[in-house]
Amino acid sequence: MQLSSTDRSVGPKAVAPEAENLRILEQTPSLPTAEPRRRRRWLRLERRQAAIKGLLLAATLLSCGSVLAILGFLSYFALPIFTEGHLAEILSREWRPFQGRFGILPMAVGSLYLAIAAMALAYPLGLGLCGFAHGLGPRFLRVPVMNLIHFMTSIPTVIYGFVSVIFLVPLVRGFFPESTGYSWLTAALTLSLMILPTIVLLVHTQLQQVDAQVRLVSAALGFSPAQTLLWVMRPLASRGLWAAAVLGFSRALGDTIIALMVAGNAPQVPHSLLDSIRTLTSHIALVVATDSTSQAYQSIFLSGLILFGVAAAVNLSLRRLQSGAAPGGGVP
């Protein structure tokens, strides 16, 4: 009986090549593997990661230590105000150092009034510019407008103040002859321009994140760009809008140069936009440059504590907004 080709393929001679290959492999010395190189590469990667973690930890500790050092510094030098019973005197309404009255309440009110006025001007304008860049304005003007906003972030604060002194102060004086031009109004107009890029860029970034999520859905539903912006993107970006408002207010409250150059530096509670005012930041700059021994000098540390507390409250508010935000653009 003859074997078929299939039978011959499974016979002893068909298995012999496989056995021969196994024998050759067993007799061949083992080639060096890549395992040691992989291990060395992994160790180098672990060392780099450990070094990066160490640097980040050191930066975190340095930042926290610096903040605590500033708080301790302010508290130490402001402590005599509390221990010697001068708190009520320093929080009074009158600043007349030559008569022994060192009240900083007018400066605190001036800081609050100036920041609120600047935000009242800058925030609606910032929202309008973001709406212009996200569908309400002509397409060919969107990029130039945003480039101008980015350019404004590179302008030093002192330049805003200097240009305001040269152009805006005479303009206000011309329109309102009863005013010197160095007023709450002038400072608010200048400060609103300075904080405008902060507000616009924060809101613009938030709207970009939301737009990436809802663009196709809105287009599929037939929404116009204006409808998408007002009724879809705006509610989803609400936390970003609040964050921009909080940061813009903090920036306005902490500014020194503009208030020092164009607000008039009169230690009084303003009753009109044309009145001169003095803020806490400009008060610190003025006093620290002229006095270092009297009770007036102690008042700047209490002013610093107040500003520090406001900054801490702003940061806590931002953290709360961020922790409440859902991942992916602030969708609730």
Secondary structure, 3 states (H helix, E strand, C coil): CCCCHHHHHCCHHHHHHHHHHHHHHHHCCCCCCCHHHHHHHHHHHHHHHHHHHHHHHHHHHHHHHHHHHHHHHHHHHHHHHHHCCCHHHHCCCCEEHHHCEECCHHHHHHHHHHHHHHHHHHHHHHHHHHHHHHHHCCHHHHHHHHHHHHHHCCCCHHHHHHHHHHHHHHHHHHHCCCCCCCCHHHHHHHHHHHHHHHHHHHHHHHHHHHHHHHHHHHHHCCCCHHHHHHHHHHHHCHHHHHHHHHHHHHHHHHCCHHHHHHCECCCCCCCCCCCCECCHHHHHHHHHCCCCCCHHHHHHHHHHHHHHHHHHHHHHHHHHHHHHCCCCCCCC
